[in-house]
Amino acid sequence: MDKTLKEIHDIREKIYEEEKGLTYEELLKKHHEETERILKEWNIHLRVIDKEPVNSVLLKKNCF
C-alpha cells in the first residue's frame, strides 16, 4: 500500500510541476487535448451536450 501511495504522490507532484506556471486558459487547453488523446486511444465516442448551462452554473458558484 505504501508503495502505491508513493507512486500516486510522485505522479501528482509531476503534474503539479508541469502545470504550476500555466494560465487558466492554457490549463483548460492542456486538459482538453489530453482528454481528446485518451478518447481516441481508447476509441471512446461521447455525445457532446450543450455545455453553456453547466458553465454558467459553475461560474455563478465561483467554482473556477
Residue frames as a rotation matrix with the C-alpha (Angstrom) as fourth column:
MET 1
0.570 0.822 0.000 0.00
0.822 -0.570 0.000 0.00
0.000 0.000 -1.000 0.00
ASP 2
0.442 -0.464 -0.767 2.77
0.208 -0.779 0.591 2.43
-0.872 -0.421 -0.248 0.90
LYS 3
-0.640 -0.702 0.314 4.46
0.423 0.020 0.906 1.90
-0.642 0.712 0.284 -2.47
THR 4
-0.158 0.691 0.705 1.21
0.967 -0.035 0.252 2.67
0.199 0.722 -0.663 -4.31
LEU 5
0.776 0.446 -0.446 0.66
0.565 -0.805 0.179 5.88
-0.280 -0.391 -0.877 -2.35
LYS 6
-0.033 -0.880 -0.474 4.25
0.165 -0.473 0.865 6.95
-0.986 -0.049 0.161 -3.12
GLU 7
-0.683 -0.186 0.707 3.69
0.692 0.148 0.707 6.35
-0.236 0.971 0.028 -6.83
ILE 8
0.338 0.885 0.321 0.45
0.914 -0.390 0.113 8.37
0.225 0.255 -0.941 -6.76
HIS 9
0.647 -0.162 -0.745 2.21
0.336 -0.817 0.469 11.18
-0.684 -0.554 -0.474 -4.90
ASP 10
-0.435 -0.900 -0.018 5.06
0.310 -0.169 0.936 11.21
-0.845 0.402 0.352 -7.43
ILE 11
-0.433 0.367 0.823 2.61
0.892 0.043 0.450 11.40
0.130 0.929 -0.346 -10.34
ARG 12
0.671 0.735 -0.098 0.62
0.740 -0.653 0.164 14.23
0.057 -0.182 -0.982 -8.73
GLU 13
0.333 -0.643 -0.689 3.85
0.256 -0.642 0.723 16.09
-0.907 -0.417 -0.049 -7.97
LYS 14
-0.672 -0.570 0.473 4.98
0.564 0.019 0.825 15.76
-0.479 0.822 0.309 -11.60
ILE 15
-0.005 0.773 0.635 1.61
0.938 -0.216 0.271 17.06
0.346 0.597 -0.724 -12.84
TYR 16
0.751 0.265 -0.606 1.77
0.541 -0.772 0.333 19.98
-0.380 -0.578 -0.723 -10.42
GLU 17
-0.140 -0.905 -0.402 5.25
0.272 -0.426 0.863 20.94
-0.952 0.011 0.305 -11.61
GLU 18
-0.670 -0.075 0.738 4.12
0.736 0.063 0.674 20.81
-0.097 0.995 0.013 -15.26
GLU 19
0.066 0.877 0.477 1.02
0.839 -0.307 0.450 22.93
0.541 0.370 -0.755 -14.65
LYS 20
0.128 0.074 -0.989 2.05
0.891 -0.446 0.082 25.45
-0.435 -0.892 -0.123 -11.99
GLY 21
-0.677 -0.467 -0.568 3.09
0.223 -0.866 0.447 28.16
-0.701 0.176 0.691 -14.45
LEU 22
-0.733 0.426 0.530 0.11
0.621 0.100 0.778 27.82
0.279 0.899 -0.338 -16.78
THR 23
-0.804 0.585 0.103 -2.67
-0.594 -0.788 -0.164 30.34
-0.014 -0.193 0.981 -17.07
TYR 24
-0.224 0.823 0.522 -6.27
-0.338 0.437 -0.834 29.20
-0.914 -0.363 0.180 -16.66
GLU 25
0.619 0.474 -0.626 -6.78
-0.716 0.014 -0.698 29.14
-0.322 0.880 0.348 -20.43
GLU 26
-0.183 -0.786 -0.590 -3.58
-0.874 0.405 -0.269 27.16
0.450 0.466 -0.762 -21.00
LEU 27
-0.793 -0.062 0.606 -4.60
-0.464 0.707 -0.534 24.69
-0.395 -0.704 -0.590 -18.31
LEU 28
0.239 0.954 0.184 -8.01
-0.417 0.272 -0.868 24.16
-0.877 0.131 0.462 -19.91
LYS 29
0.504 -0.120 -0.855 -6.40
-0.856 0.062 -0.513 23.67
0.115 0.991 -0.072 -23.32
LYS 30
-0.592 -0.802 -0.082 -3.92
-0.762 0.590 -0.268 21.13
0.263 -0.097 -0.960 -21.91
HIS 31
-0.582 0.442 0.683 -6.69
-0.312 0.655 -0.688 19.16
-0.751 -0.613 -0.243 -20.18
HIS 32
0.511 0.799 -0.315 -8.86
-0.578 0.048 -0.815 19.25
-0.636 0.599 0.486 -23.31
GLU 33
0.182 -0.535 -0.825 -6.03
-0.913 0.220 -0.344 17.97
0.365 0.816 -0.449 -25.50
GLU 34
-0.819 -0.502 0.278 -5.21
-0.574 0.731 -0.370 15.19
-0.017 -0.463 -0.886 -23.03
THR 35
-0.169 0.857 0.487 -8.86
-0.350 0.410 -0.842 14.17
-0.922 -0.312 0.231 -22.85
GLU 36
0.616 0.366 -0.698 -9.10
-0.756 0.027 -0.653 14.05
-0.220 0.930 0.294 -26.65
ARG 37
-0.300 -0.825 -0.479 -5.95
-0.865 0.446 -0.228 11.92
0.402 0.346 -0.848 -26.80
ILE 38
-0.813 0.018 0.582 -7.33
-0.379 0.743 -0.551 9.42
-0.443 -0.669 -0.598 -24.27
LEU 39
0.222 0.973 0.068 -10.71
-0.463 0.166 -0.871 9.24
-0.858 0.162 0.487 -26.01
LYS 40
0.492 -0.111 -0.864 -9.03
-0.853 0.135 -0.503 8.47
0.173 0.985 -0.029 -29.34
GLU 41
-0.579 -0.814 -0.048 -6.60
-0.772 0.566 -0.288 5.99
0.261 -0.130 -0.956 -27.77
TRP 42
-0.803 0.330 0.497 -9.43
-0.112 0.735 -0.669 4.02
-0.586 -0.592 -0.553 -26.15
ASN 43
-0.884 0.461 0.080 -11.79
0.141 0.101 0.985 4.54
0.446 0.882 -0.154 -29.12
ILE 44
-0.453 0.729 -0.513 -14.43
0.747 -0.003 -0.665 6.16
-0.487 -0.684 -0.543 -26.92
HIS 45
-0.706 0.325 0.629 -17.19
0.338 -0.626 0.703 8.17
0.623 0.709 0.332 -28.59
LEU 46
-0.525 0.519 -0.675 -19.16
0.689 -0.206 -0.695 10.56
-0.499 -0.830 -0.250 -26.43
ARG 47
0.194 0.654 0.731 -22.03
0.854 -0.479 0.202 12.80
0.482 0.586 -0.652 -27.41
VAL 48
-0.891 -0.454 -0.028 -21.43
0.424 -0.808 -0.410 16.49
0.163 -0.377 0.912 -26.80
ILE 49
0.184 0.959 -0.213 -24.24
0.981 -0.168 0.093 18.27
0.054 -0.227 -0.973 -24.99
ASP 50
0.425 0.021 0.905 -24.84
0.178 -0.982 -0.061 21.98
0.888 0.187 -0.421 -24.71
LYS 51
-0.152 -0.606 -0.780 -22.23
0.899 0.244 -0.365 22.94
0.411 -0.757 0.508 -22.13
GLU 52
-0.465 -0.039 0.885 -23.38
0.002 -0.999 -0.043 26.54
0.885 -0.019 0.465 -21.64
PRO 53
0.608 0.732 0.307 -25.82
-0.306 -0.141 0.942 25.80
0.733 -0.667 0.138 -18.78
VAL 54
0.669 -0.430 -0.606 -23.13
0.706 0.623 0.337 23.85
0.233 -0.653 0.720 -16.93
ASN 55
-0.393 -0.889 0.233 -20.53
0.772 -0.457 -0.442 26.59
0.499 0.006 0.866 -17.32
SER 56
-0.196 0.353 0.915 -22.93
-0.211 -0.926 0.313 29.33
0.958 -0.131 0.256 -16.23
VAL 57
0.857 0.500 -0.127 -23.88
-0.017 0.273 0.962 27.39
0.516 -0.822 0.242 -13.09
LEU 58
0.375 -0.799 -0.471 -20.24
0.912 0.408 0.034 26.74
0.165 -0.443 0.881 -12.22
LEU 59
-0.501 -0.575 0.647 -19.31
0.496 -0.803 -0.331 30.37
0.709 0.155 0.687 -12.76
LYS 60
0.250 0.694 0.675 -22.19
-0.308 -0.604 0.735 31.57
0.918 -0.392 0.062 -10.59
LYS 61
0.973 0.096 -0.209 -20.97
0.144 0.455 0.879 29.32
0.179 -0.885 0.429 -7.79
ASN 62
0.551 -0.827 0.111 -17.37
-0.830 -0.557 -0.028 30.53
0.085 -0.077 -0.993 -8.26
CYS 63
0.884 -0.214 0.416 -16.09
0.104 0.956 0.273 27.03
-0.456 -0.198 0.867 -8.93
PHE 64
0.532 -0.725 0.438 -13.32
0.722 0.119 -0.682 28.44
0.442 0.679 0.587 -11.13
